[in-house]
Amino acid sequence: MEYYLAALAVALLVLLDHSGHAFLREAPPTMRYPVISIAIRLHNHAHALPYFFGLLENLDYPKNQISIDIFIGAHVDATRAKTQQWMDSARKHYRSISITLDGKNWREDALMNARSSKAKYVLFLKGDHLLTDHRILQKLMGKKKLAIAPLLFAPFGDPPSVFLSDDYTLRRNISIAEVNEMPEPLLLNLAHIDSSYLTFSSDNLHSYPAEDSRYPKDVFANSASRMGISFFVDNEFFYGYFFDHSLRSLDYQRKLLRYLLADWIADSGLMPFAHSSFLKVTYPRASLFGVDKIYLINLERRTER
């Protein structure tokens, strides 16, 4: 009997972790933070890159578990040079970083890269997306969906990344909503067996109708439909901002970003956005706008004078 009790005591001590909780050993980092591939599409985003990459660096996720594939399309600004500068400095901190120029079907290339690297997840992202929630990866993974997107808010009256209703956009109605078309940014769970059938290339789909669209997102939706895979959007948290560069000129997009930063500084103080440790933030030159002096008036205290 004494031998039995001693053996039982030893077994219990083995099961106790350092915090004193029985039977609750902490999962290893590779399980708590599975390898994720982040695929990024950039065009004329040079003005936003210090903030875009800064928010990426600020993600609360081990960098050695993150692979980054950057695809750069046609551009007329310094997007390529700034991206190369960032990669040269940041590469040592991440699992891997690569740059591809003019990828015709960048999503398919990114998906194949993620699969070959044994990543458990892939996140499709664009330079239009500013992810301000530093725990966005854990939150989306925690939704346990094969394909899920965060709702991103578009400032200055533009449509959000996915529009369902005003109540959904303003988060008066909080839910995970199913959508018909592929939303972006999109997180895919590659560990799910059904994800192996997903593709952005019609060449990979048997008997793909000749009259159907060859646009990669449409092909992807077709492949998902064949497997009964649904797309979801989540608005439980404020995940970030969406700037649709297709709506306005590049010069106006630069102004909109400055306006957003100015609003944030007014509301939250200096440094509202995490900016990159490897890219210098540029500011417009100080100007009097053609007048001799500029006076600031505090409207809240105006009635006191």
C-alpha positions in Angstrom: 0.0 0.0 0.0 2.8 2.4 0.9 4.6 1.6 -2.3 1.4 2.3 -4.3 0.9 5.7 -2.6 4.5 6.7 -3.2 4.2 5.8 -6.9 1.0 7.8 -7.2 2.6 10.8 -5.5 5.6 10.7 -7.9 3.2 10.5 -10.9 1.3 13.6 -9.7 4.5 15.5 -9.2 5.5 14.7 -12.8 2.1 16.0 -14.0 2.4 19.2 -12.0 3.8 22.1 -14.0 5.9 24.9 -12.5 2.8 27.1 -11.9 1.2 24.4 -9.7 -1.6 23.5 -12.1 -2.1 19.7 -12.4 -2.4 18.1 -15.8 -2.1 21.5 -17.6 1.3 21.6 -19.3 1.9 24.6 -21.5 1.8 23.7 -25.2 5.2 24.1 -27.0 5.7 27.3 -29.0 5.3 25.5 -32.3 1.8 24.5 -31.3 0.8 27.8 -29.7 2.3 29.8 -32.7 2.0 27.6 -35.8 4.1 28.7 -38.8 2.2 31.3 -40.9 3.0 32.7 -44.4 2.0 36.3 -45.0 1.6 37.1 -48.7 1.7 40.8 -49.5 0.8 42.6 -52.8 2.2 46.1 -53.3 1.8 48.7 -56.0 2.2 52.4 -55.4 2.4 52.1 -51.6 5.8 53.8 -50.9 4.1 56.5 -48.8 2.4 54.0 -46.6 5.2 51.4 -46.2 6.7 52.9 -43.0 3.4 52.4 -41.3 2.4 49.2 -43.1 5.6 47.4 -42.2 5.6 49.0 -38.7 2.2 47.4 -38.0 3.5 44.1 -39.4 6.5 44.3 -37.1 4.2 45.1 -34.2 2.2 41.9 -34.5 2.2 39.9 -31.3 3.5 36.7 -32.9 7.0 35.2 -32.9 8.8 36.5 -36.0 10.7 33.2 -36.4 7.3 31.6 -37.1 6.4 34.1 -39.9 7.4 33.7 -43.5 6.8 36.8 -45.7 6.3 36.7 -49.5 6.1 40.1 -51.1 4.8 40.6 -54.6 5.4 44.0 -56.3 3.3 45.0 -59.2 3.6 48.0 -61.6 4.4 51.2 -59.7 5.7 54.7 -60.3 7.0 55.5 -56.9 9.7 54.1 -54.5 7.8 51.0 -53.5 10.4 48.6 -54.7 13.4 50.5 -53.2 11.7 50.9 -49.8 10.6 47.3 -49.7 14.1 46.1 -50.6 15.5 48.4 -47.8 13.0 47.0 -45.3 13.7 43.4 -46.3 17.5 43.8 -46.1 17.2 45.0 -42.5 14.2 42.9 -41.3 15.1 39.6 -42.9 17.3 38.3 -40.0 14.3 38.6 -37.6 11.8 36.5 -39.6 11.7 32.9 -40.7 12.1 34.1 -44.3 11.4 37.1 -46.5 11.3 37.1 -50.3 10.4 39.6 -53.0 8.9 38.7 -56.4 8.4 41.3 -59.2 5.4 41.3 -61.5 3.8 38.0 -60.3 0.9 37.4 -62.8 -1.0 35.2 -60.3 0.6 36.3 -57.0 -2.1 34.6 -54.9 -1.5 31.2 -56.5 2.3 31.6 -56.2 1.9 32.6 -52.5 -0.4 29.7 -51.8 2.1 27.2 -53.4 5.0 28.8 -51.4 3.0 28.5 -48.2 2.2 24.8 -48.8 5.8 23.9 -49.8 7.1 25.7 -46.6 4.8 23.5 -44.4 3.0 26.6 -43.1 -0.2 26.0 -41.2 -1.8 29.3 -42.3 -1.5 31.8 -45.0 -2.6 35.4 -44.8 -3.3 37.3 -48.1 -2.6 41.0 -47.5 -2.2 44.2 -49.6 -0.6 47.5 -49.1 -4.1 48.9 -48.8 -4.6 47.1 -45.5 -3.3 48.6 -42.2 -3.7 46.0 -39.4 -3.8 48.0 -36.2 -4.8 45.1 -33.9 -1.5 43.5 -32.9 -3.2 40.2 -31.9 -5.1 39.9 -35.2 -3.5 36.6 -36.1 -4.4 34.8 -32.8 -7.9 36.3 -32.9 -8.6 35.1 -36.4 -7.1 31.7 -35.8 -9.2 31.4 -32.7 -12.4 31.6 -34.9 -11.7 28.1 -36.1 -12.7 28.8 -39.7 -11.0 27.5 -42.8 -11.3 30.9 -44.6 -11.9 34.0 -42.6 -11.3 37.7 -43.1 -11.2 40.6 -40.7 -13.5 43.6 -41.4 -11.4 46.6 -42.1 -12.8 50.1 -41.7 -12.4 52.6 -44.6 -12.1 56.2 -43.4 -13.5 59.3 -45.0 -16.7 57.7 -46.2 -15.2 55.0 -48.5 -16.7 51.5 -48.4 -15.1 49.0 -46.0 -13.1 45.9 -47.1 -16.4 44.0 -47.1 -19.8 45.7 -47.0 -22.8 43.9 -45.5 -24.7 46.6 -43.8 -24.2 49.9 -42.0 -24.8 48.2 -38.7 -22.2 45.6 -39.5 -19.6 48.2 -40.6 -20.2 50.3 -37.5 -20.1 47.2 -35.4 -23.5 47.7 -33.9 -24.1 44.1 -35.1 -21.2 41.9 -34.0 -21.0 38.5 -35.6 -19.1 36.2 -37.9 -20.9 36.5 -41.3 -20.8 34.2 -44.3 -20.1 36.0 -47.6 -20.3 34.7 -51.2 -17.2 36.3 -52.6 -13.6 35.9 -51.5 -12.9 38.7 -49.0 -9.5 40.3 -48.3 -7.4 40.3 -46.3 -8.0 36.5 -46.0 -6.6 34.0 -43.5 -6.6 30.4 -44.8 -6.1 27.4 -42.5 -3.8 25.1 -44.5 -3.9 22.4 -41.8 -7.5 21.7 -42.8 -7.5 18.8 -45.3 -10.1 20.5 -47.6 -7.7 23.5 -48.1 -5.5 21.3 -50.3 -8.1 21.6 -53.1 -8.2 25.4 -53.1 -6.5 27.1 -56.1 -6.4 30.5 -57.9 -5.5 28.8 -61.2 -8.2 27.4 -63.5 -5.6 25.0 -64.9 -5.8 23.1 -61.6 -9.5 22.6 -61.8 -11.0 19.7 -63.8 -13.6 20.6 -66.4 -13.4 24.3 -65.6 -16.1 25.9 -67.8 -14.7 27.8 -70.7 -17.2 30.6 -70.3 -16.4 31.2 -66.7 -14.1 33.9 -65.4 -10.3 33.2 -65.3 -9.8 36.0 -62.7 -7.9 34.4 -59.8 -10.4 35.4 -57.1 -13.3 34.0 -59.2 -11.4 30.7 -59.8 -10.7 30.5 -56.1 -14.3 31.0 -55.2 -15.1 28.2 -57.7 -12.7 25.8 -56.1 -14.1 26.6 -52.7 -17.6 26.0 -53.9 -16.7 22.6 -55.3 -15.5 21.6 -51.8 -18.4 23.3 -50.0 -16.0 25.7 -48.3 -17.5 29.0 -47.1 -15.9 32.4 -46.7 -16.4 34.3 -43.4 -15.9 37.9 -42.2 -15.5 38.8 -38.6 -16.1 42.2 -36.9 -15.8 41.3 -33.2 -12.8 43.6 -32.9 -11.6 46.7 -34.7 -8.9 45.1 -36.8 -7.6 48.1 -38.8 -8.1 50.3 -41.8 -8.6 49.8 -45.6 -7.5 52.3 -48.2 -8.7 51.4 -51.6 -6.0 52.8 -54.0 -8.2 52.1 -57.0 -10.7 54.8 -56.0 -8.5 57.8 -56.1 -5.2 59.2 -57.5 -1.9 58.4 -55.8 -1.5 62.0 -54.7 -4.9 62.0 -53.1 -4.2 58.7 -51.4 -1.1 60.2 -49.8 -3.1 63.1 -48.5 -5.8 60.8 -47.1 -3.1 58.9 -45.1 -1.8 62.2 -43.7 -5.3 63.2 -42.7 -5.9 59.9 -40.9 -2.6 60.3 -39.1 -3.5 63.8 -38.1 -6.9 62.7 -36.8 -5.2 60.0 -34.7 -2.6 62.4 -33.3 -5.4 64.8 -32.4 -7.3 61.9 -30.6 -4.4 59.8 -29.2 -1.3 62.0 -29.1 2.0 61.6 -30.9 2.9 58.3 -32.5 -0.6 56.9 -33.0 0.7 54.2 -35.4 3.6 51.9 -34.9 6.0 52.8 -37.6 8.8 50.6 -38.9 12.1 50.3 -37.1 13.8 50.0 -40.5 12.1 52.7 -42.7 12.3 56.4 -42.1 9.0 58.2 -41.8 8.9 61.3 -44.1 6.9 64.4 -43.2 5.7 67.2 -45.5 7.8 70.4 -45.4 6.6 73.1 -42.9 4.7 75.8 -44.7 2.7 79.0 -44.0 0.5 78.3 -47.0 1.3 81.8 -48.5 0.4 83.8 -45.4 2.5 85.6 -42.8 1.2 84.0 -39.6 -1.1 81.1 -38.6 -3.1 81.2 -35.4 -4.6 78.2 -33.7 -7.9 78.6 -31.8 -9.1 76.3 -29.2 -12.9 76.1 -29.9 -13.6 74.3 -26.7 -12.3 77.4 -24.7 -13.7 80.0 -27.2 -16.7 80.8 -24.9 -14.3 81.7 -22.1 -12.8 84.7 -24.0 
